[in-house]
């Protein structure tokens, strides 16, 4: 928890975000500062290994399906050639492999920390 002796930090926030923070702070019975600190602390403590694998797979599947639908629509409208689609799919496959490796690495690090 922040104290008055902690260094202060000024930040610019979009008006709608500030309003959401104000609302959340009231709902949680905290000051705006305490709400921001609590949310930041929570974001740093989030652990990828705590997310069930089926949730990760579902998010990935939805994301991929959306990309393929968009590419199909672009090809139908003549905005993407088959070669561009092949190139995009290859890039997605590479990125997917990188993300997979990162998730496995994060799970291993998390497992090691818990021991």
Secondary structure, 3 states (H helix, E strand, C coil): CCCCCCCCCCCCCCHHHHHHHHHHHHHHCCCHHHHHHHHHHHHHHCCHHHCCHHHHHHHHHHHHHHHHHHHHHHHHCCCCCHHHHHHHHHHHHHHHHHHHHHHHHHHHHHHHHHC
